[in-house]
Amino acid sequence: MARTPTSRIDKLLSSMGYGTRKEMARLARAHRISLDGAAMPDATKRIPVTPDLSRRMVIDGAPLDPIPGMVILLNKPSGMICSRKEHGALVHDLLPERWKRREPPISTIGRLDKQTSGLLLLTDDGELLHRVTSPRRNVKKTYRARLARPLTGREGSLFASGDLMLKGEDRPLAPAELEMISEREARLSITEGRYHQVRRMFAAAGNHVEQLHRECVGGLSLPEDMAPGQWKLLSEREIARIFR
């Protein structure tokens, strides 16, 4: 049986972006940190780091943020960038400010380009990030594309062939699934994550993507009632859907 990890309170809270260890020590001495309803005046005390800690620990009257290992589902708006460092509107700006100071940092699981909207996953769990993005896992990503010109009917077999070579690449794409929705709209499922892949695939077929929206990652779908810019923390059951 795996042992439950433990951490000093000041180290844990500092890594979660609440402030420096000295600041956490001051909060503790002022009885502003409590666990299971009891004040924790000593920030050097080691405590078990368990998933329920965010329900049991309170800081300045508010529940503790999710402990490391969280996964966030975000409905990315078009026009936002999947980066922490570039200039412009960043998806990280949609999350609580102190989450930008967390260690390990919260990273996007793959990227959506600036003009692509829809389901975006973020996590501070490096192992999970690798599992989702690894080509060996064959995690399917499903996009809805609106096109500049009508579909010809030949795109499905081209994308499914496993022979399509994109310009500047030295190996063909893995087979992909195309579902025609209307003459200028299609749903495309891919298992890779090459640079601007969906847009380049339709360009190779003589078309141009005017609007692109990601609907699903694996068996996890974007909730229909989630507005652009909204996010939610995923449960273990929801995370498991990614790998179905």
C-alpha positions in Angstrom: 0.0 0.0 0.0 1.4 3.4 -1.0 2.2 5.8 1.9 0.3 9.0 2.1 2.7 11.9 1.3 3.1 14.6 4.0 4.3 18.2 3.9 5.0 21.1 6.1 2.0 23.5 6.1 4.2 26.5 5.1 5.8 24.6 2.3 2.5 23.3 0.9 0.7 26.6 1.0 3.7 28.4 -0.5 3.8 25.9 -3.4 0.1 26.5 -4.0 0.7 30.2 -4.5 -0.6 31.6 -1.2 2.6 33.4 -0.4 6.1 32.9 1.0 6.8 30.6 3.9 7.4 33.6 6.2 4.0 34.9 5.2 2.4 31.5 5.9 4.1 31.4 9.3 2.5 34.8 10.1 -0.9 33.6 9.0 -0.6 30.6 11.2 0.5 32.5 14.3 -2.5 34.8 13.8 -4.8 31.7 13.9 -5.8 32.3 10.3 -5.1 28.7 9.2 -7.3 25.9 10.5 -7.6 22.2 9.9 -10.8 20.3 10.8 -12.0 23.4 12.7 -8.9 23.7 14.9 -6.4 26.6 14.5 -2.9 25.5 13.3 -0.5 28.1 14.8 2.7 26.2 13.8 3.2 26.4 10.1 6.2 24.0 10.3 3.9 21.1 11.3 3.8 18.3 8.9 0.3 17.1 7.7 -0.9 14.3 5.4 -1.6 15.7 1.9 -4.8 13.9 0.9 -7.4 14.8 -1.7 -9.9 15.8 1.0 -7.5 18.5 2.4 -9.2 21.2 0.3 -12.4 20.5 2.3 -10.7 20.2 5.7 -8.3 23.2 5.7 -9.5 26.8 5.8 -7.3 29.9 5.2 -8.7 33.3 6.1 -12.2 31.8 6.2 -12.0 30.2 2.7 -11.5 26.6 1.8 -8.0 25.5 0.7 -7.5 25.5 -3.1 -7.3 22.1 -4.7 -4.1 20.2 -3.8 -1.5 19.4 -6.5 -2.7 16.9 -9.0 -5.7 18.8 -10.2 -7.1 18.8 -13.7 -9.1 21.7 -15.1 -11.6 21.7 -18.0 -11.8 25.1 -19.6 -14.1 26.3 -22.5 -11.4 28.3 -24.3 -12.7 31.3 -26.1 -11.4 32.2 -29.5 -8.8 34.8 -29.4 -7.0 33.6 -26.3 -3.5 32.1 -26.2 -2.4 28.8 -24.5 0.7 30.3 -22.9 1.9 31.9 -19.7 4.6 34.1 -21.3 3.2 35.6 -24.6 1.6 39.0 -24.8 -2.1 39.2 -25.2 -5.1 37.5 -23.7 -3.9 34.3 -22.0 -6.1 31.3 -20.9 -4.2 31.4 -17.6 -5.8 34.8 -16.9 -9.1 33.1 -16.6 -8.0 31.1 -13.5 -7.5 32.5 -9.9 -4.5 34.8 -9.8 -2.5 32.9 -7.2 -2.7 29.8 -9.3 -0.1 31.4 -11.6 2.4 31.0 -8.7 1.8 27.3 -8.1 4.6 24.8 -8.2 4.6 22.7 -10.1 3.0 25.1 -12.5 -0.4 24.6 -14.2 0.2 23.8 -17.9 -2.2 23.2 -20.8 -2.4 19.6 -21.9 -1.5 20.3 -25.5 -2.5 23.5 -27.1 -5.3 25.1 -29.1 -4.2 27.9 -31.4 -5.4 31.4 -30.8 -8.4 31.3 -33.0 -9.6 27.8 -32.0 -12.2 27.5 -29.2 -13.5 24.7 -27.1 -12.3 22.0 -24.7 -8.9 22.7 -23.1 -7.4 20.7 -20.3 -4.9 22.1 -17.8 -3.1 20.3 -15.0 -0.1 20.5 -12.6 0.3 16.7 -12.9 3.2 16.1 -15.3 2.5 12.3 -15.5 -1.1 12.8 -16.6 -0.1 15.5 -19.1 2.3 13.0 -20.7 -0.3 10.2 -20.7 -2.8 12.4 -22.6 -0.4 13.8 -25.1 1.6 10.7 -25.8 1.0 9.4 -29.4 1.2 5.8 -27.9 -2.0 6.5 -26.0 -4.0 7.3 -29.1 -6.3 9.7 -27.1 -8.8 11.0 -29.7 -9.4 14.7 -30.1 -12.6 15.7 -31.8 -13.1 19.1 -33.6 -16.0 20.7 -35.3 -14.8 22.7 -38.4 -16.7 25.3 -40.5 -15.2 25.5 -43.9 -14.8 28.2 -46.6 -15.9 25.9 -49.4 -18.2 22.9 -49.7 -16.8 19.4 -49.0 -16.2 17.3 -52.0 -16.9 13.9 -50.4 -13.3 12.7 -50.9 -12.0 14.1 -47.7 -13.1 11.2 -45.5 -11.1 8.6 -47.4 -8.1 10.9 -47.7 -8.0 11.5 -44.0 -8.6 7.8 -43.1 -6.0 6.5 -45.4 -3.0 6.9 -43.2 -1.1 8.2 -46.3 -1.7 11.9 -46.0 1.6 13.9 -45.8 1.5 17.5 -44.7 3.8 20.0 -46.2 7.2 20.1 -44.5 6.7 16.8 -42.7 8.6 13.5 -43.2 5.9 11.0 -42.1 2.3 10.6 -42.9 -0.6 11.3 -40.6 -2.2 8.6 -38.6 -5.7 7.7 -39.9 -8.4 10.2 -38.8 -12.2 10.0 -38.9 -14.4 12.6 -40.7 -18.1 13.0 -40.2 -19.9 15.4 -42.6 -22.4 17.6 -40.8 -23.4 19.8 -43.7 -21.8 20.8 -47.0 -19.5 23.2 -45.3 -19.2 21.8 -41.8 -17.6 18.6 -40.5 -16.5 16.8 -37.4 -12.9 15.5 -37.4 -11.3 13.1 -34.9 -7.5 12.8 -34.7 -5.2 11.0 -32.4 -2.1 13.2 -33.0 -1.4 16.8 -32.1 0.8 18.2 -34.8 1.2 21.9 -35.3 -2.1 23.4 -36.7 -3.0 19.8 -37.7 -6.7 20.1 -38.5 -6.3 23.4 -40.4 -3.4 21.9 -42.4 -5.4 18.7 -43.2 -8.2 20.6 -44.7 -5.7 22.9 -46.6 -4.2 19.7 -48.0 -7.7 18.8 -49.2 -8.0 22.2 -51.0 -10.2 23.9 -48.3 -9.8 26.5 -45.6 -11.0 26.3 -42.0 -13.0 29.4 -41.1 -13.9 28.3 -37.6 -12.6 25.5 -35.4 -14.0 24.3 -32.1 -12.8 21.3 -30.0 -15.7 19.2 -28.6 -14.0 16.2 -27.0 -10.8 14.8 -25.7 -11.1 11.0 -25.5 -14.4 10.2 -23.9 -14.7 13.6 -22.2 -17.0 16.1 -23.8 -17.3 19.8 -23.3 -20.5 20.4 -21.2 -23.2 22.1 -23.4 -24.0 24.6 -20.6 -20.4 25.8 -20.1 -20.0 29.3 -21.5 -16.7 30.4 -23.2 -14.2 31.4 -20.5 -15.8 29.2 -17.8 -13.9 26.3 -16.2 -14.4 23.5 -13.7 -12.3 21.0 -11.7 -12.6 17.4 -12.9 -13.4 14.5 -10.6 -11.4 11.3 -10.8 -14.4 9.7 -12.7 -14.3 12.5 -15.3 -10.5 12.3 -15.7 -11.0 8.5 -16.4 -13.3 9.3 -19.3 -10.3 10.8 -21.2 -8.8 7.4 -21.6 -11.9 5.5 -22.7 
